[in-house]
Amino acid sequence: MNAMLVGADTLGNIPNVLQDFGITIHRHLSGRNSSHQRKVDRLPAGTDLLILFTDFLGHNVMRHFRELAAEENIRFIACRRSVCALKQSLNCAGLAESCQQCPQREQIVAAPARRKR
């Protein structure tokens, strides 16, 4: 699965986390550079997942990329730029880590239960 990442100047351990989920980084835009914030007509070809790091993006940039993903029927995840937040969001989206030795693998693969509000 190919992912486009929007937000975050540096990725740190995020590529390792994505690799554990079987996801490769197709493209990364930091979002801080003004050229990255200009209107993009569409997401790059071959993008299967859009990941938005909310603590590094403005509302208009996030809205624009969400609309692009919706137009092309591409799943998107919005989370903070931390390993824990990314793992939680990926698990809630139905993507499971590819670790076969994990004793909780069956629990992770199962659909997450929705919290009642």
N, CA, C and O atoms as a Tinker XYZ file with bonds, in Angstrom:
   468  protein
     1  N      0.848000   -1.169000    0.000000    73     2
     2  CA     0.000000    0.000000    0.000000    64     1     3
     3  C      0.894000    1.232000    0.000000    63     2     4     5
     4  O      1.860000    1.303000    0.759000    81     3
     5  N      0.577000    2.185000   -0.838000    73     3     6
     6  CA     1.339000    3.430000   -0.939000    64     5     7
     7  C      0.596000    4.552000   -0.222000    63     6     8     9
     8  O     -0.615000    4.708000   -0.375000    81     7
     9  N      1.330000    5.319000    0.553000    73     7    10
    10  CA     0.722000    6.408000    1.318000    64     9    11
    11  C      1.376000    7.735000    0.962000    63    10    12    13
    12  O      2.579000    7.815000    0.712000    81    11
    13  N      0.553000    8.763000    0.947000    73    11    14
    14  CA     1.043000   10.126000    0.818000    64    13    15
    15  C      0.909000   10.768000    2.189000    63    14    16    17
    16  O     -0.165000   10.743000    2.790000    81    15
    17  N      1.997000   11.343000    2.681000    73    15    18
    18  CA     2.012000   11.983000    3.991000    64    17    19
    19  C      2.035000   13.489000    3.809000    63    18    20    21
    20  O      2.821000   14.012000    3.019000    81    19
    21  N      1.177000   14.184000    4.535000    73    19    22
    22  CA     1.131000   15.637000    4.478000    64    21    23
    23  C      1.279000   16.154000    5.903000    63    22    24    25
    24  O      0.509000   15.795000    6.795000    81    23
    25  N      2.279000   17.002000    6.099000    73    23    26
    26  CA     2.564000   17.556000    7.413000    64    25    27
    27  C      3.849000   16.983000    7.954000    63    26    28    29
    28  O      4.338000   15.969000    7.456000    81    27
    29  N      4.396000   17.611000    8.956000    73    27    30
    30  CA     5.623000   17.184000    9.646000    64    29    31
    31  C      6.870000   17.516000    8.829000    63    30    32    33
    32  O      6.995000   17.128000    7.667000    81    31
    33  N      7.777000   18.235000    9.459000    73    31    34
    34  CA     9.040000   18.571000    8.808000    64    33    35
    35  C      9.923000   17.337000    8.673000    63    34    36    37
    36  O     10.484000   17.072000    7.610000    81    35
    37  N     10.035000   16.593000    9.757000    73    35    38
    38  CA    10.814000   15.353000    9.752000    64    37    39
    39  C      9.901000   14.219000   10.173000    63    38    40    41
    40  O      8.930000   14.430000   10.899000    81    39
    41  N     10.215000   13.021000    9.718000    73    39    42
    42  CA     9.351000   11.884000    9.996000    64    41    43
    43  C      9.822000   11.020000   11.157000    63    42    44    45
    44  O      9.028000   10.271000   11.726000    81    43
    45  N     11.098000   11.109000   11.517000    73    43    46
    46  CA    11.592000   10.328000   12.655000    64    45    47
    47  C     11.388000    8.841000   12.465000    63    46    48    49
    48  O     11.882000    8.275000   11.490000    81    47
    49  N     10.662000    8.182000   13.384000    73    47    50
    50  CA    10.420000    6.739000   13.337000    64    49    51
    51  C      9.169000    6.360000   12.553000    63    50    52    53
    52  O      8.829000    5.179000   12.475000    81    51
    53  N      8.497000    7.313000   11.986000    73    51    54
    54  CA     7.244000    7.043000   11.283000    64    53    55
    55  C      7.433000    6.089000   10.099000    63    54    56    57
    56  O      6.584000    5.218000    9.908000    81    55
    57  N      8.492000    6.199000    9.295000    73    55    58
    58  CA     8.661000    5.217000    8.211000    64    57    59
    59  C      8.754000    3.774000    8.721000    63    58    60    61
    60  O      8.271000    2.854000    8.060000    81    59
    61  N      9.369000    3.573000    9.882000    73    59    62
    62  CA     9.458000    2.224000   10.446000    64    61    63
    63  C      8.086000    1.709000   10.852000    63    62    64    65
    64  O      7.767000    0.541000   10.630000    81    63
    65  N      7.272000    2.577000   11.445000    73    63    66
    66  CA     5.918000    2.185000   11.848000    64    65    67
    67  C      5.095000    1.823000   10.617000    63    66    68    69
    68  O      4.401000    0.806000   10.608000    81    67
    69  N      5.172000    2.646000    9.586000    73    67    70
    70  CA     4.416000    2.369000    8.374000    64    69    71
    71  C      4.867000    1.063000    7.730000    63    70    72    73
    72  O      4.043000    0.314000    7.204000    81    71
    73  N      6.159000    0.786000    7.767000    73    71    74
    74  CA     6.679000   -0.460000    7.215000    64    73    75
    75  C      6.102000   -1.665000    7.963000    63    74    76    77
    76  O      5.813000   -2.691000    7.347000    81    75
    77  N      5.933000   -1.551000    9.284000    73    75    78
    78  CA     5.338000   -2.624000   10.076000    64    77    79
    79  C      3.899000   -2.907000    9.647000    63    78    80    81
    80  O      3.418000   -4.031000    9.790000    81    79
    81  N      3.218000   -1.899000    9.127000    73    79    82
    82  CA     1.848000   -2.053000    8.661000    64    81    83
    83  C      1.791000   -2.411000    7.172000    63    82    84    85
    84  O      0.704000   -2.549000    6.611000    81    83
    85  N      2.942000   -2.561000    6.536000    73    83    86
    86  CA     2.978000   -2.892000    5.118000    64    85    87
    87  C      2.702000   -1.704000    4.220000    63    86    88    89
    88  O      2.205000   -1.864000    3.106000    81    87
    89  N      3.021000   -0.511000    4.700000    73    87    90
    90  CA     2.757000    0.722000    3.964000    64    89    91
    91  C      4.083000    1.366000    3.582000    63    90    92    93
    92  O      4.986000    1.475000    4.411000    81    91
    93  N      4.199000    1.787000    2.337000    73    91    94
    94  CA     5.389000    2.505000    1.885000    64    93    95
    95  C      5.022000    3.967000    1.657000    63    94    96    97
    96  O      3.887000    4.285000    1.300000    81    95
    97  N      5.983000    4.842000    1.865000    73    95    98
    98  CA     5.758000    6.275000    1.668000    64    97    99
    99  C      5.919000    6.581000    0.185000    63    98   100   101
   100  O      7.010000    6.475000   -0.376000    81    99
   101  N      4.826000    6.958000   -0.425000    73    99   102
   102  CA     4.809000    7.285000   -1.847000    64   101   103
   103  C      5.296000    8.714000   -2.072000    63   102   104   105
   104  O      6.042000    8.989000   -3.012000    81   103
   105  N      4.858000    9.625000   -1.184000    73   103   106
   106  CA     5.273000   11.024000   -1.271000    64   105   107
   107  C      5.048000   11.678000    0.079000    63   106   108   109
   108  O      4.124000   11.317000    0.807000    81   107
   109  N      5.901000   12.648000    0.413000    73   107   110
   110  CA     5.779000   13.377000    1.674000    64   109   111
   111  C      5.877000   14.872000    1.389000    63   110   112   113
   112  O      6.833000   15.341000    0.771000    81   111
   113  N      4.873000   15.607000    1.852000    73   111   114
   114  CA     4.891000   17.067000    1.781000    64   113   115
   115  C      4.916000   17.594000    3.202000    63   114   116   117
   116  O      4.091000   17.205000    4.029000    81   115
   117  N      5.857000   18.476000    3.488000    73   115   118
   118  CA     5.952000   18.985000    4.853000    64   117   119
   119  C      4.773000   19.898000    5.193000    63   118   120   121
   120  O      4.352000   19.951000    6.348000    81   119
   121  N      4.246000   20.603000    4.222000    73   119   122
   122  CA     3.116000   21.487000    4.472000    64   121   123
   123  C      3.518000   22.868000    4.945000    63   122   124   125
   124  O      2.704000   23.791000    4.888000    81   123
   125  N      4.737000   23.040000    5.406000    73   123   126
   126  CA     5.177000   24.365000    5.876000    64   125   127
   127  C      5.621000   25.252000    4.722000    63   126   128   129
   128  O      5.404000   26.463000    4.745000    81   127
   129  N      6.228000   24.660000    3.733000    73   127   130
   130  CA     6.695000   25.402000    2.573000    64   129   131
   131  C      5.474000   25.934000    1.815000    63   130   132   133
   132  O      4.517000   25.194000    1.588000    81   131
   133  N      5.504000   27.193000    1.429000    73   131   134
   134  CA     4.344000   27.796000    0.766000    64   133   135
   135  C      4.018000   27.087000   -0.549000    63   134   136   137
   136  O      2.855000   27.043000   -0.951000    81   135
   137  N      5.019000   26.535000   -1.220000    73   135   138
   138  CA     4.741000   25.816000   -2.469000    64   137   139
   139  C      3.966000   24.536000   -2.191000    63   138   140   141
   140  O      3.217000   24.074000   -3.052000    81   139
   141  N      4.129000   23.955000   -1.009000    73   139   142
   142  CA     3.380000   22.756000   -0.650000    64   141   143
   143  C      1.932000   23.084000   -0.318000    63   142   144   145
   144  O      1.060000   22.219000   -0.403000    81   143
   145  N      1.679000   24.327000    0.058000    73   143   146
   146  CA     0.335000   24.712000    0.450000    64   145   147
   147  C     -0.503000   25.192000   -0.725000    63   146   148   149
   148  O     -1.708000   25.403000   -0.587000    81   147
   149  N      0.129000   25.365000   -1.876000    73   147   150
   150  CA    -0.630000   25.779000   -3.051000    64   149   151
   151  C     -1.570000   24.663000   -3.453000    63   150   152   153
   152  O     -1.336000   23.492000   -3.152000    81   151
   153  N     -2.608000   25.032000   -4.119000    73   151   154
   154  CA    -3.620000   24.053000   -4.506000    64   153   155
   155  C     -3.031000   22.994000   -5.434000    63   154   156   157
   156  O     -2.445000   23.306000   -6.471000    81   155
   157  N     -3.199000   21.761000   -5.040000    73   155   158
   158  CA    -2.801000   20.617000   -5.847000    64   157   159
   159  C     -4.081000   20.095000   -6.485000    63   158   160   161
   160  O     -5.091000   19.931000   -5.800000    81   159
   161  N     -4.050000   19.834000   -7.785000    73   159   162
   162  CA    -5.260000   19.412000   -8.484000    64   161   163
   163  C     -5.710000   18.010000   -8.103000    63   162   164   165
   164  O     -6.908000   17.731000   -8.036000    81   163
   165  N     -4.743000   17.125000   -7.851000    73   163   166
   166  CA    -5.085000   15.751000   -7.496000    64   165   167
   167  C     -3.918000   15.102000   -6.780000    63   166   168   169
   168  O     -2.791000   15.595000   -6.811000    81   167
   169  N     -4.212000   13.994000   -6.139000    73   167   170
   170  CA    -3.164000   13.252000   -5.440000    64   169   171
   171  C     -2.336000   12.478000   -6.454000    63   170   172   173
   172  O     -2.836000   12.152000   -7.530000    81   171
   173  N     -1.070000   12.175000   -6.134000    73   171   174
   174  CA    -0.227000   11.441000   -7.079000    64   173   175
   175  C     -0.829000   10.079000   -7.427000    63   174   176   177
   176  O     -1.471000    9.438000   -6.595000    81   175
   177  N     -0.616000    9.658000   -8.649000    73   175   178
   178  CA    -1.114000    8.351000   -9.088000    64   177   179
   179  C     -0.491000    7.254000   -8.238000    63   178   180   181
   180  O      0.687000    7.326000   -7.889000    81   179
   181  N     -1.262000    6.264000   -7.912000    73   179   182
   182  CA    -0.771000    5.151000   -7.116000    64   181   183
   183  C     -0.911000    5.358000   -5.620000    63   182   184   185
   184  O     -0.439000    4.527000   -4.843000    81   183
   185  N     -1.546000    6.442000   -5.192000    73   183   186
   186  CA    -1.733000    6.695000   -3.770000    64   185   187
   187  C     -2.939000    5.901000   -3.281000    63   186   188   189
   188  O     -4.033000    6.017000   -3.834000    81   187
   189  N     -2.730000    5.086000   -2.233000    73   187   190
   190  CA    -3.804000    4.273000   -1.667000    64   189   191
   191  C     -4.309000    4.823000   -0.338000    63   190   192   193
   192  O     -5.427000    4.522000    0.079000    81   191
   193  N     -3.482000    5.630000    0.326000    73   191   194
   194  CA    -3.818000    6.129000    1.652000    64   193   195
   195  C     -3.230000    7.520000    1.816000    63   194   196   197
   196  O     -2.094000    7.773000    1.416000    81   195
   197  N     -4.006000    8.421000    2.406000    73   195   198
   198  CA    -3.540000    9.776000    2.692000    64   197   199
   199  C     -3.455000    9.925000    4.208000    63   198   200   201
   200  O     -4.431000    9.679000    4.917000    81   199
   201  N     -2.286000   10.329000    4.703000    73   199   202
   202  CA    -2.091000   10.527000    6.134000    64   201   203
   203  C     -1.806000   12.006000    6.364000    63   202   204   205
   204  O     -0.846000   12.557000    5.826000    81   203
   205  N     -2.660000   12.644000    7.175000    73   203   206
   206  CA    -2.522000   14.059000    7.494000    64   205   207
   207  C     -2.075000   14.189000    8.937000    63   206   208   209
   208  O     -2.732000   13.674000    9.841000    81   207
   209  N     -0.961000   14.874000    9.160000    73   207   210
   210  CA    -0.469000   15.127000   10.510000    64   209   211
   211  C     -1.019000   16.477000   10.956000    63   210   212   213
   212  O     -0.548000   17.526000   10.518000    81   211
   213  N     -2.011000   16.439000   11.825000    73   211   214
   214  CA    -2.811000   17.612000   12.150000    64   213   215
   215  C     -2.061000   18.697000   12.902000    63   214   216   217
   216  O     -2.430000   19.868000   12.809000    81   215
   217  N     -1.020000   18.344000   13.645000    73   215   218
   218  CA    -0.329000   19.367000   14.423000    64   217   219
   219  C      0.632000   20.203000   13.586000    63   218   220   221
   220  O      1.297000   21.089000   14.123000    81   219
   221  N      0.719000   19.947000   12.303000    73   219   222
   222  CA     1.601000   20.714000   11.427000    64   221   223
   223  C      0.873000   21.332000   10.247000    63   222   224   225
   224  O      1.516000   21.888000    9.356000    81   223
   225  N     -0.459000   21.250000   10.215000    73   223   226
   226  CA    -1.203000   21.739000    9.067000    64   225   227
   227  C     -2.287000   22.717000    9.482000    63   226   228   229
   228  O     -2.850000   22.625000   10.574000    81   227
   229  N     -2.566000   23.649000    8.594000    73   227   230
   230  CA    -3.688000   24.556000    8.804000    64   229   231
   231  C     -4.981000   23.893000    8.361000    63   230   232   233
   232  O     -4.963000   22.893000    7.643000    81   231
   233  N     -6.103000   24.455000    8.794000    73   231   234
   234  CA    -7.397000   23.872000    8.481000    64   233   235
   235  C     -7.685000   23.837000    6.984000    63   234   236   237
   236  O     -8.226000   22.853000    6.479000    81   235
   237  N     -7.333000   24.893000    6.280000    73   235   238
   238  CA    -7.624000   24.937000    4.841000    64   237   239
   239  C     -6.825000   23.899000    4.066000    63   238   240   241
   240  O     -7.347000   23.288000    3.134000    81   239
   241  N     -5.574000   23.693000    4.436000    73   239   242
   242  CA    -4.745000   22.692000    3.763000    64   241   243
   243  C     -5.321000   21.302000    4.022000    63   242   244   245
   244  O     -5.429000   20.489000    3.104000    81   243
   245  N     -5.692000   21.032000    5.279000    73   243   246
   246  CA    -6.262000   19.727000    5.609000    64   245   247
   247  C     -7.574000   19.499000    4.855000    63   246   248   249
   248  O     -7.800000   18.418000    4.310000    81   247
   249  N     -8.424000   20.503000    4.824000    73   247   250
   250  CA    -9.706000   20.374000    4.120000    64   249   251
   251  C     -9.500000   20.083000    2.642000    63   250   252   253
   252  O    -10.190000   19.242000    2.065000    81   251
   253  N     -8.544000   20.783000    2.029000    73   251   254
   254  CA    -8.279000   20.583000    0.608000    64   253   255
   255  C     -7.833000   19.149000    0.328000    63   254   256   257
   256  O     -8.330000   18.522000   -0.607000    81   255
   257  N     -6.900000   18.620000    1.128000    73   255   258
   258  CA    -6.415000   17.264000    0.888000    64   257   259
   259  C     -7.488000   16.223000    1.201000    63   258   260   261
   260  O     -7.551000   15.192000    0.531000    81   259
   261  N     -8.326000   16.467000    2.198000    73   259   262
   262  CA    -9.440000   15.546000    2.492000    64   261   263
   263  C    -10.410000   15.497000    1.319000    63   262   264   265
   264  O    -10.893000   14.425000    0.952000    81   263
   265  N    -10.694000   16.653000    0.734000    73   263   266
   266  CA   -11.594000   16.697000   -0.421000    64   265   267
   267  C    -11.000000   15.962000   -1.614000    63   266   268   269
   268  O    -11.714000   15.260000   -2.330000    81   267
   269  N     -9.695000   16.119000   -1.831000    73   267   270
   270  CA    -9.043000   15.387000   -2.921000    64   269   271
   271  C     -9.153000   13.880000   -2.714000    63   270   272   273
   272  O     -9.433000   13.135000   -3.654000    81   271
   273  N     -8.933000   13.439000   -1.482000    73   271   274
   274  CA    -9.025000   12.008000   -1.182000    64   273   275
   275  C    -10.453000   11.507000   -1.388000    63   274   276   277
   276  O    -10.654000   10.413000   -1.914000    81   275
   277  N    -11.432000   12.288000   -0.981000    73   275   278
   278  CA   -12.826000   11.880000   -1.139000    64   277   279
   279  C    -13.208000   11.781000   -2.614000    63   278   280   281
   280  O    -13.931000   10.863000   -3.004000    81   279
   281  N    -12.733000   12.709000   -3.433000    73   279   282
   282  CA   -13.028000   12.692000   -4.864000    64   281   283
   283  C    -12.485000   11.441000   -5.533000    63   282   284   285
   284  O    -13.102000   10.909000   -6.456000    81   283
   285  N    -11.332000   10.967000   -5.073000    73   283   286
   286  CA   -10.679000    9.815000   -5.696000    64   285   287
   287  C    -10.913000    8.515000   -4.920000    63   286   288   289
   288  O    -10.281000    7.499000   -5.209000    81   287
   289  N    -11.823000    8.546000   -3.933000    73   287   290
   290  CA   -12.136000    7.374000   -3.109000    64   289   291
   291  C    -10.894000    6.765000   -2.476000    63   290   292   293
   292  O    -10.701000    5.550000   -2.499000    81   291
   293  N    -10.060000    7.623000   -1.913000    73   291   294
   294  CA    -8.845000    7.190000   -1.219000    64   293   295
   295  C     -9.070000    7.384000    0.270000    63   294   296   297
   296  O     -9.542000    8.434000    0.708000    81   295
   297  N     -8.726000    6.359000    1.047000    73   295   298
   298  CA    -8.874000    6.477000    2.498000    64   297   299
   299  C     -7.881000    7.500000    3.029000    63   298   300   301
   300  O     -6.777000    7.644000    2.504000    81   299
   301  N     -8.290000    8.208000    4.079000    73   299   302
   302  CA    -7.375000    9.146000    4.713000    64   301   303
   303  C     -7.447000    8.987000    6.212000    63   302   304   305
   304  O     -8.464000    8.581000    6.773000    81   303
   305  N     -6.331000    9.319000    6.846000    73   303   306
   306  CA    -6.203000    9.273000    8.299000    64   305   307
   307  C     -5.662000   10.621000    8.733000    63   306   308   309
   308  O     -4.724000   11.143000    8.132000    81   307
   309  N     -6.248000   11.180000    9.770000    73   307   310
   310  CA    -5.752000   12.417000   10.354000    64   309   311
   311  C     -5.364000   12.132000   11.797000    63   310   312   313
   312  O     -6.178000   11.653000   12.586000    81   311
   313  N     -4.114000   12.431000   12.134000    73   311   314
   314  CA    -3.633000   12.181000   13.498000    64   313   315
   315  C     -2.467000   13.121000   13.798000    63   314   316   317
   316  O     -1.955000   13.805000   12.911000    81   315
   317  N     -2.066000   13.138000   15.050000    73   315   318
   318  CA    -0.889000   13.914000   15.442000    64   317   319
   319  C      0.370000   13.194000   14.969000    63   318   320   321
   320  O      0.337000   11.993000   14.698000    81   319
   321  N      1.472000   13.921000   14.871000    73   319   322
   322  CA     2.716000   13.315000   14.406000    64   321   323
   323  C      3.421000   12.654000   15.588000    63   322   324   325
   324  O      4.383000   13.193000   16.134000    81   323
   325  N      2.938000   11.506000   15.964000    73   323   326
   326  CA     3.608000   10.690000   16.963000    64   325   327
   327  C      3.392000    9.242000   16.582000    63   326   328   329
   328  O      2.398000    8.901000   15.941000    81   327
   329  N      4.312000    8.400000   16.970000    73   327   330
   330  CA     4.230000    6.987000   16.635000    64   329   331
   331  C      2.969000    6.373000   17.235000    63   330   332   333
   332  O      2.275000    5.611000   16.561000    81   331
   333  N      2.667000    6.689000   18.477000    73   331   334
   334  CA     1.494000    6.121000   19.159000    64   333   335
   335  C      0.201000    6.545000   18.473000    63   334   336   337
   336  O     -0.677000    5.715000   18.239000    81   335
   337  N      0.079000    7.825000   18.152000    73   335   338
   338  CA    -1.140000    8.319000   17.503000    64   337   339
   339  C     -1.308000    7.693000   16.125000    63   338   340   341
   340  O     -2.426000    7.363000   15.730000    81   339
   341  N     -0.217000    7.527000   15.392000    73   339   342
   342  CA    -0.282000    6.927000   14.067000    64   341   343
   343  C     -0.701000    5.465000   14.157000    63   342   344   345
   344  O     -1.562000    5.021000   13.397000    81   343
   345  N     -0.102000    4.710000   15.078000    73   343   346
   346  CA    -0.474000    3.297000   15.245000    64   345   347
   347  C     -1.948000    3.163000   15.598000    63   346   348   349
   348  O     -2.649000    2.318000   15.043000    81   347
   349  N     -2.412000    3.985000   16.509000    73   347   350
   350  CA    -3.805000    3.926000   16.924000    64   349   351
   351  C     -4.737000    4.237000   15.751000    63   350   352   353
   352  O     -5.744000    3.555000   15.562000    81   351
   353  N     -4.411000    5.245000   14.980000    73   351   354
   354  CA    -5.242000    5.613000   13.840000    64   353   355
   355  C     -5.256000    4.526000   12.770000    63   354   356   357
   356  O     -6.301000    4.242000   12.184000    81   355
   357  N     -4.105000    3.920000   12.516000    73   355   358
   358  CA    -4.041000    2.848000   11.525000    64   357   359
   359  C     -4.833000    1.637000   11.987000    63   358   360   361
   360  O     -5.530000    1.014000   11.186000    81   359
   361  N     -4.738000    1.295000   13.264000    73   359   362
   362  CA    -5.517000    0.168000   13.791000    64   361   363
   363  C     -7.010000    0.457000   13.730000    63   362   364   365
   364  O     -7.792000   -0.429000   13.384000    81   363
   365  N     -7.421000    1.678000   14.058000    73   363   366
   366  CA    -8.838000    2.041000   14.014000    64   365   367
   367  C     -9.364000    2.063000   12.578000    63   366   368   369
   368  O    -10.558000    1.865000   12.350000    81   367
   369  N     -8.482000    2.303000   11.620000    73   367   370
   370  CA    -8.887000    2.320000   10.215000    64   369   371
   371  C     -9.002000    0.919000    9.631000    63   370   372   373
   372  O     -9.388000    0.753000    8.474000    81   371
   373  N     -8.669000   -0.084000   10.433000    73   371   374
   374  CA    -8.792000   -1.458000    9.961000    64   373   375
   375  C     -7.515000   -2.030000    9.375000    63   374   376   377
   376  O     -7.523000   -3.135000    8.831000    81   375
   377  N     -6.434000   -1.303000    9.477000    73   375   378
   378  CA    -5.146000   -1.806000    9.006000    64   377   379
   379  C     -4.426000   -2.413000   10.202000    63   378   380   381
   380  O     -4.385000   -1.804000   11.271000    81   379
   381  N     -3.870000   -3.581000   10.041000    73   379   382
   382  CA    -3.215000   -4.263000   11.154000    64   381   383
   383  C     -1.730000   -4.408000   10.875000    63   382   384   385
   384  O     -1.309000   -4.522000    9.724000    81   383
   385  N     -0.949000   -4.402000   11.931000    73   383   386
   386  CA     0.491000   -4.598000   11.789000    64   385   387
   387  C      0.745000   -5.970000   11.190000    63   386   388   389
   388  O     -0.023000   -6.906000   11.413000    81   387
   389  N      1.817000   -6.084000   10.435000    73   387   390
   390  CA     2.134000   -7.350000    9.782000    64   389   391
   391  C      3.029000   -8.242000   10.635000    63   390   392   393
   392  O      3.632000   -9.187000   10.125000    81   391
   393  N      3.116000   -7.953000   11.905000    73   391   394
   394  CA     3.931000   -8.744000   12.824000    64   393   395
   395  C      3.217000  -10.060000   13.123000    63   394   396   397
   396  O      2.159000  -10.063000   13.752000    81   395
   397  N      3.780000  -11.153000   12.686000    73   395   398
   398  CA     3.158000  -12.458000   12.889000    64   397   399
   399  C      3.393000  -13.000000   14.296000    63   398   400   401
   400  O      2.644000  -13.868000   14.744000    81   399
   401  N      4.408000  -12.514000   15.004000    73   399   402
   402  CA     4.718000  -13.010000   16.333000    64   401   403
   403  C      3.905000  -12.317000   17.424000    63   402   404   405
   404  O      3.965000  -12.727000   18.584000    81   403
   405  N      3.159000  -11.294000   17.083000    73   403   406
   406  CA     2.422000  -10.522000   18.071000    64   405   407
   407  C      1.345000  -11.399000   18.722000    63   406   408   409
   408  O      0.500000  -11.949000   18.014000    81   407
   409  N      1.356000  -11.542000   20.054000    73   407   410
   410  CA     0.342000  -12.376000   20.696000    64   409   411
   411  C     -1.063000  -11.782000   20.620000    63   410   412   413
   412  O     -2.045000  -12.501000   20.804000    81   411
   413  N     -1.173000  -10.489000   20.354000    73   411   414
   414  CA    -2.479000   -9.846000   20.276000    64   413   415
   415  C     -2.928000   -9.650000   18.830000    63   414   416   417
   416  O     -3.846000   -8.872000   18.572000    81   415
   417  N     -2.301000  -10.338000   17.891000    73   415   418
   418  CA    -2.595000  -10.145000   16.470000    64   417   419
   419  C     -4.075000  -10.355000   16.154000    63   418   420   421
   420  O     -4.646000   -9.576000   15.392000    81   419
   421  N     -4.708000  -11.379000   16.716000    73   419   422
   422  CA    -6.119000  -11.641000   16.431000    64   421   423
   423  C     -6.995000  -10.497000   16.918000    63   422   424   425
   424  O     -8.002000  -10.182000   16.284000    81   423
   425  N     -6.637000   -9.876000   18.019000    73   423   426
   426  CA    -7.417000   -8.758000   18.535000    64   425   427
   427  C     -7.257000   -7.532000   17.645000    63   426   428   429
   428  O     -8.208000   -6.775000   17.452000    81   427
   429  N     -6.070000   -7.338000   17.108000    73   427   430
   430  CA    -5.808000   -6.174000   16.261000    64   429   431
   431  C     -6.498000   -6.325000   14.917000    63   430   432   433
   432  O     -7.042000   -5.358000   14.384000    81   431
   433  N     -6.480000   -7.548000   14.358000    73   431   434
   434  CA    -7.059000   -7.775000   13.038000    64   433   435
   435  C     -8.572000   -7.654000   13.089000    63   434   436   437
   436  O     -9.190000   -7.208000   12.122000    81   435
   437  N     -9.180000   -8.048000   14.209000    73   435   438
   438  CA   -10.630000   -7.946000   14.333000    64   437   439
   439  C    -11.049000   -6.483000   14.251000    63   438   440   441
   440  O    -10.295000   -5.584000   14.625000    81   439
   441  N    -12.242000   -6.266000   13.765000    73   439   442
   442  CA   -12.738000   -4.890000   13.641000    64   441   443
   443  C    -12.815000   -4.250000   15.014000    63   442   444   445
   444  O    -13.337000   -4.860000   15.948000    81   443
   445  N    -12.309000   -3.040000   15.156000    73   443   446
   446  CA   -12.350000   -2.379000   16.458000    64   445   447
   447  C    -13.779000   -2.043000   16.860000    63   446   448   449
   448  O    -14.597000   -1.654000   16.026000    81   447
   449  N    -14.063000   -2.195000   18.125000    73   447   450
   450  CA   -15.394000   -1.893000   18.642000    64   449   451
   451  C    -15.576000   -0.374000   18.727000    63   450   452   453
   452  O    -14.654000    0.357000   19.088000    81   451
   453  N    -16.754000    0.068000   18.393000    73   451   454
   454  CA   -17.055000    1.500000   18.461000    64   453   455
   455  C    -17.468000    1.852000   19.882000    63   454   456   457
   456  O    -18.216000    1.123000   20.533000    81   455
   457  N    -16.962000    2.989000   20.343000    73   455   458
   458  CA   -17.350000    3.466000   21.666000    64   457   459
   459  C    -18.721000    4.124000   21.572000    63   458   460   461
   460  O    -19.027000    4.817000   20.601000    81   459
   461  N    -19.541000    3.895000   22.595000    73   459   462
   462  CA   -20.836000    4.556000   22.654000    64   461   463
   463  C    -20.650000    5.937000   23.246000    63   462   464   465
   464  O    -19.887000    6.128000   24.193000    81   463
   465  N    -21.347000    6.878000   22.687000    73   463   466
   466  CA   -21.247000    8.256000   23.183000    64   465   467
   467  C    -22.468000    8.639000   23.939000    63   466   468
   468  O    -22.562000    9.763000   24.431000    81   467
